[in-house]
Amino acid sequence: MYADKTLLQAIDFNDPDAQQRFVQSLRETGFGVLKNHPISQSLVESIYQQWQDFFNSTDKQNFLYNKGKQDGFFPASVSETAKGNTVKDIKEYYHFYPWGQCPVELRPALTQYYKEATQLAALLLTWVEEYSPASVSQNYNEPLTNMITSSEQTLLRILHYPPLRGDEEVGAIRAAAHEDINLLTILPAANEPGLQVLSKTGEWLDIPCEFGNLIINIGDMLQEASGYYFPSTTHRVVNPEGQDQSRSRISLPLFLHPRPDVRLSERFTAGEYLQERLKELGVI
Protein backbone atom coordinates (compact mmCIF):
# COMPACT_ATOMS: atom_id res chain seq x y z
CA MET A 1 0.00 0.00 0.00
CA TYR A 2 1.02 3.64 -0.36
CA ALA A 3 1.55 6.95 1.38
CA ASP A 4 0.54 10.55 0.76
CA LYS A 5 3.25 13.15 1.33
CA THR A 6 0.82 15.80 2.59
CA LEU A 7 -0.10 13.64 5.60
CA LEU A 8 3.45 12.68 6.63
CA GLN A 9 3.85 15.61 9.00
CA ALA A 10 4.79 15.34 12.68
CA ILE A 11 1.73 15.55 14.93
CA ASP A 12 2.11 17.03 18.42
CA PHE A 13 1.23 14.23 20.85
CA ASN A 14 -0.37 16.80 23.20
CA ASP A 15 -2.63 18.53 20.67
CA PRO A 16 -6.38 18.15 21.38
CA ASP A 17 -6.97 16.60 17.95
CA ALA A 18 -3.80 14.48 17.93
CA GLN A 19 -5.64 11.17 18.25
CA GLN A 20 -7.96 11.76 15.33
CA ARG A 21 -5.23 13.19 13.07
CA PHE A 22 -2.87 10.35 13.95
CA VAL A 23 -5.40 7.65 13.08
CA GLN A 24 -6.32 9.50 9.89
CA SER A 25 -2.65 9.46 8.90
CA LEU A 26 -2.47 5.73 9.60
CA ARG A 27 -5.57 5.17 7.50
CA GLU A 28 -4.38 7.27 4.56
CA THR A 29 -0.66 6.43 4.57
CA GLY A 30 -0.02 3.49 6.89
CA PHE A 31 2.31 5.81 8.84
CA GLY A 32 2.00 8.43 11.58
CA VAL A 33 4.72 10.70 12.96
CA LEU A 34 4.53 12.06 16.52
CA LYS A 35 6.52 14.76 18.31
CA ASN A 36 6.52 15.76 22.00
CA HIS A 37 5.66 12.17 22.89
CA PRO A 38 6.42 10.53 26.27
CA ILE A 39 9.37 8.33 25.17
CA SER A 40 12.58 9.48 26.86
CA GLN A 41 14.93 10.92 24.23
CA SER A 42 17.97 10.71 26.49
CA LEU A 43 17.25 7.00 26.92
CA VAL A 44 17.07 6.51 23.14
CA GLU A 45 20.32 8.41 22.64
CA SER A 46 22.16 6.36 25.24
CA ILE A 47 20.91 3.11 23.67
CA TYR A 48 22.16 4.22 20.25
CA GLN A 49 25.64 4.83 21.67
CA GLN A 50 25.77 1.65 23.76
CA TRP A 51 24.74 -0.51 20.86
CA GLN A 52 27.07 1.16 18.37
CA ASP A 53 29.86 0.06 20.70
CA PHE A 54 28.37 -3.44 20.89
CA PHE A 55 28.17 -3.85 17.11
CA ASN A 56 31.73 -2.54 16.78
CA SER A 57 32.98 -5.24 19.20
CA THR A 58 33.67 -8.94 18.79
CA ASP A 59 31.56 -9.63 21.90
CA LYS A 60 28.47 -9.77 19.68
CA GLN A 61 29.56 -13.22 18.50
CA ASN A 62 28.93 -14.52 22.04
CA PHE A 63 25.21 -13.80 21.68
CA LEU A 64 24.37 -15.52 18.41
CA TYR A 65 20.66 -15.97 17.89
CA ASN A 66 18.66 -19.02 18.89
CA LYS A 67 16.87 -20.22 15.76
CA GLY A 68 13.81 -21.49 17.60
CA LYS A 69 13.32 -18.53 19.94
CA GLN A 70 14.71 -15.90 17.55
CA ASP A 71 16.51 -13.96 20.32
CA GLY A 72 20.06 -12.66 20.14
CA PHE A 73 22.50 -11.40 17.50
CA PHE A 74 21.85 -11.92 13.79
CA PRO A 75 25.03 -11.29 11.77
CA ALA A 76 24.93 -9.87 8.25
CA SER A 77 25.52 -13.36 6.84
CA VAL A 78 22.07 -14.48 8.00
CA SER A 79 20.29 -11.15 7.65
CA GLU A 80 16.80 -10.99 6.17
CA THR A 81 16.01 -11.14 2.50
CA ALA A 82 12.88 -9.06 1.95
CA LYS A 83 9.84 -10.88 0.59
CA GLY A 84 10.12 -11.07 -3.19
CA ASN A 85 13.84 -10.26 -3.19
CA THR A 86 16.91 -12.45 -3.71
CA VAL A 87 19.60 -10.16 -2.26
CA LYS A 88 20.14 -9.88 1.50
CA ASP A 89 19.80 -6.52 3.22
CA ILE A 90 23.00 -4.75 4.30
CA LYS A 91 22.46 -4.95 8.04
CA GLU A 92 23.00 -6.86 11.24
CA TYR A 93 20.71 -6.76 14.25
CA TYR A 94 19.87 -7.96 17.73
CA HIS A 95 16.52 -9.29 18.91
CA PHE A 96 15.65 -8.41 22.48
CA TYR A 97 12.83 -9.92 24.50
CA PRO A 98 12.63 -9.45 28.29
CA TRP A 99 12.86 -13.23 28.61
CA GLY A 100 15.73 -13.58 26.11
CA GLN A 101 19.51 -13.34 26.15
CA CYS A 102 21.20 -9.93 26.43
CA PRO A 103 24.57 -8.56 27.59
CA VAL A 104 24.20 -7.80 31.31
CA GLU A 105 25.36 -4.20 31.05
CA LEU A 106 22.95 -3.42 28.19
CA ARG A 107 19.83 -4.99 29.68
CA PRO A 108 18.67 -2.17 32.04
CA ALA A 109 18.33 0.50 29.33
CA LEU A 110 16.68 -1.90 26.88
CA THR A 111 14.26 -3.15 29.53
CA GLN A 112 13.26 0.43 30.35
CA TYR A 113 12.81 1.37 26.70
CA TYR A 114 10.86 -1.83 25.98
CA LYS A 115 8.50 -0.95 28.84
CA GLU A 116 8.02 2.68 27.74
CA ALA A 117 7.54 1.84 24.06
CA THR A 118 5.13 -1.04 24.74
CA GLN A 119 3.01 1.14 27.03
CA LEU A 120 2.84 3.86 24.38
CA ALA A 121 2.01 1.32 21.68
CA ALA A 122 -0.87 0.03 23.81
CA LEU A 123 -2.16 3.59 24.15
CA LEU A 124 -1.93 4.13 20.40
CA LEU A 125 -3.95 0.96 19.86
CA THR A 126 -6.74 2.53 21.93
CA TRP A 127 -6.61 5.53 19.57
CA VAL A 128 -6.88 3.21 16.57
CA GLU A 129 -9.79 1.38 18.14
CA GLU A 130 -11.63 4.57 19.10
CA TYR A 131 -11.42 5.99 15.58
CA SER A 132 -12.13 2.76 13.69
CA PRO A 133 -15.53 2.92 11.95
CA ALA A 134 -18.12 0.49 13.29
CA SER A 135 -17.91 -1.49 10.06
CA VAL A 136 -14.19 -2.02 10.75
CA SER A 137 -14.44 -2.61 14.50
CA GLN A 138 -16.77 -5.54 13.90
CA ASN A 139 -13.85 -7.29 12.17
CA TYR A 140 -11.82 -7.30 15.40
CA ASN A 141 -12.28 -10.71 17.02
CA GLU A 142 -11.42 -9.05 20.34
CA PRO A 143 -10.45 -5.51 21.38
CA LEU A 144 -7.07 -4.55 19.94
CA THR A 145 -5.61 -3.85 23.37
CA ASN A 146 -6.68 -7.31 24.55
CA MET A 147 -4.69 -8.86 21.71
CA ILE A 148 -1.41 -7.85 23.33
CA THR A 149 -2.36 -8.70 26.92
CA SER A 150 0.20 -11.17 28.32
CA SER A 151 1.92 -11.37 24.93
CA GLU A 152 5.58 -12.39 25.06
CA GLN A 153 6.01 -11.94 21.31
CA THR A 154 6.54 -8.17 21.13
CA LEU A 155 10.04 -7.71 19.74
CA LEU A 156 12.58 -4.93 20.22
CA ARG A 157 15.11 -4.99 17.42
CA ILE A 158 18.37 -3.06 17.53
CA LEU A 159 19.43 -2.58 13.93
CA HIS A 160 22.93 -1.72 12.75
CA TYR A 161 23.47 -0.65 9.17
CA PRO A 162 27.28 -0.64 8.81
CA PRO A 163 29.28 1.84 6.73
CA LEU A 164 29.38 0.95 3.05
CA ARG A 165 32.71 -0.46 1.88
CA GLY A 166 32.12 -0.54 -1.86
CA ASP A 167 32.08 -4.33 -2.18
CA GLU A 168 28.39 -4.81 -1.44
CA GLU A 169 26.38 -7.23 -3.57
CA VAL A 170 24.89 -5.63 -6.66
CA GLY A 171 21.39 -4.36 -5.92
CA ALA A 172 21.77 -4.65 -2.13
CA ILE A 173 20.45 -1.82 0.03
CA ARG A 174 20.21 -1.38 3.79
CA ALA A 175 16.61 -2.60 3.88
CA ALA A 176 14.82 -3.57 0.69
CA ALA A 177 11.18 -2.60 0.17
CA HIS A 178 8.96 -4.50 2.61
CA GLU A 179 5.98 -4.37 4.92
CA ASP A 180 6.13 -5.17 8.65
CA ILE A 181 4.49 -8.32 10.03
CA ASN A 182 3.06 -7.14 13.36
CA LEU A 183 0.23 -4.86 14.61
CA LEU A 184 2.10 -1.56 15.05
CA THR A 185 5.78 -0.65 14.76
CA ILE A 186 7.15 2.06 17.07
CA LEU A 187 10.34 3.65 15.77
CA PRO A 188 12.32 6.58 17.17
CA ALA A 189 13.95 8.60 14.41
CA ALA A 190 17.29 6.94 13.64
CA ASN A 191 20.67 8.63 14.03
CA GLU A 192 20.97 8.88 10.23
CA PRO A 193 18.33 9.43 7.49
CA GLY A 194 17.35 6.85 4.90
CA LEU A 195 13.82 5.66 5.74
CA GLN A 196 11.43 6.06 2.82
CA VAL A 197 7.80 5.14 2.17
CA LEU A 198 6.14 4.40 -1.17
CA SER A 199 3.58 7.00 -2.27
CA LYS A 200 0.31 6.43 -4.10
CA THR A 201 1.99 7.64 -7.29
CA GLY A 202 4.92 5.23 -6.97
CA GLU A 203 7.32 7.86 -5.61
CA TRP A 204 9.62 7.13 -2.66
CA LEU A 205 9.10 9.78 0.03
CA ASP A 206 11.52 10.54 2.86
CA ILE A 207 10.04 10.04 6.33
CA PRO A 208 10.71 13.06 8.61
CA CYS A 209 13.81 12.04 10.59
CA GLU A 210 14.33 14.90 13.06
CA PHE A 211 15.72 13.40 16.27
CA GLY A 212 12.85 13.30 18.74
CA ASN A 213 10.24 12.26 16.20
CA LEU A 214 8.52 8.94 16.75
CA ILE A 215 7.48 7.07 13.62
CA ILE A 216 4.62 4.58 13.82
CA ASN A 217 3.47 2.32 11.04
CA ILE A 218 0.81 -0.30 10.46
CA GLY A 219 1.91 -3.92 10.21
CA ASP A 220 0.35 -6.73 8.21
CA MET A 221 -1.42 -8.19 11.27
CA LEU A 222 -3.43 -5.00 11.88
CA GLN A 223 -4.14 -4.76 8.16
CA GLU A 224 -5.48 -8.34 8.32
CA ALA A 225 -7.47 -7.74 11.53
CA SER A 226 -9.07 -4.56 10.15
CA GLY A 227 -10.12 -6.17 6.90
CA TYR A 228 -7.48 -4.08 5.08
CA TYR A 229 -8.95 -0.77 6.29
CA PHE A 230 -5.57 0.16 7.80
CA PRO A 231 -2.86 -0.36 5.16
CA SER A 232 0.51 -1.97 5.81
CA THR A 233 2.60 0.42 3.73
CA THR A 234 5.70 -0.49 1.75
CA HIS A 235 8.88 1.13 3.06
CA ARG A 236 12.66 0.76 2.76
CA VAL A 237 15.99 2.11 4.01
CA VAL A 238 18.18 3.38 1.17
CA ASN A 239 21.95 3.49 1.01
CA PRO A 240 23.66 6.80 1.85
CA GLU A 241 25.70 8.71 -0.69
CA GLY A 242 29.01 10.55 -0.65
CA GLN A 243 30.67 11.01 2.73
CA ASP A 244 27.59 9.63 4.48
CA GLN A 245 28.59 6.16 3.25
CA SER A 246 31.25 6.06 5.96
CA ARG A 247 28.70 6.41 8.76
CA SER A 248 26.78 3.70 10.57
CA ARG A 249 23.04 3.89 11.12
CA ILE A 250 21.38 2.61 14.31
CA SER A 251 17.64 2.03 14.45
CA LEU A 252 15.41 0.83 17.29
CA PRO A 253 12.02 -0.51 16.11
CA LEU A 254 9.59 -2.12 18.53
CA PHE A 255 7.33 -4.60 16.75
CA LEU A 256 4.09 -4.92 18.71
CA HIS A 257 2.82 -8.50 18.49
CA PRO A 258 -0.35 -10.14 19.76
CA ARG A 259 -0.43 -13.48 21.56
CA PRO A 260 -0.04 -16.40 19.11
CA ASP A 261 -3.58 -17.63 19.85
CA VAL A 262 -5.23 -14.34 18.83
CA ARG A 263 -7.43 -14.80 15.77
CA LEU A 264 -6.69 -12.00 13.33
CA SER A 265 -9.24 -13.14 10.76
CA GLU A 266 -10.97 -16.24 9.47
CA ARG A 267 -7.74 -17.06 7.65
CA PHE A 268 -5.09 -16.66 10.35
CA THR A 269 -4.20 -16.71 14.01
CA ALA A 270 -1.31 -14.41 14.89
CA GLY A 271 0.95 -17.42 15.43
CA GLU A 272 0.14 -18.91 12.04
CA TYR A 273 0.68 -15.59 10.31
CA LEU A 274 4.05 -15.01 12.00
CA GLN A 275 5.40 -18.46 11.11
CA GLU A 276 4.38 -18.04 7.48
CA ARG A 277 6.15 -14.70 7.18
CA LEU A 278 9.32 -15.81 8.98
CA LYS A 279 9.65 -18.65 6.50
CA GLU A 280 9.23 -16.20 3.62
CA LEU A 281 12.01 -14.06 5.12
CA GLY A 282 14.31 -17.07 5.33
CA VAL A 283 15.10 -16.72 9.03
CA ILE A 284 13.50 -20.04 10.07
PECORHU-V663242 format. One record per helix or strand of 2 or more residues. SS is the DSSP state (alpha for helix, beta for strand). FROM is the first residue (numbers start at 0). TO is the last residue. If there is no record, write none. Layout:
<<SS/FROM/TO> <SS/FROM/TO>>
//
This chain:
<<alpha/4/6> <beta/9/11> <alpha/17/28> <beta/30/34> <alpha/40/55> <alpha/57/62> <beta/71/73> <alpha/75/77> <beta/91/95> <alpha/103/129> <alpha/133/136> <alpha/143/146> <beta/154/160> <beta/174/177> <beta/183/187> <beta/194/198> <beta/203/205> <beta/213/217> <alpha/219/224> <beta/234/236> <alpha/241/245> <beta/248/250> <beta/252/255> <alpha/269/280>>
//
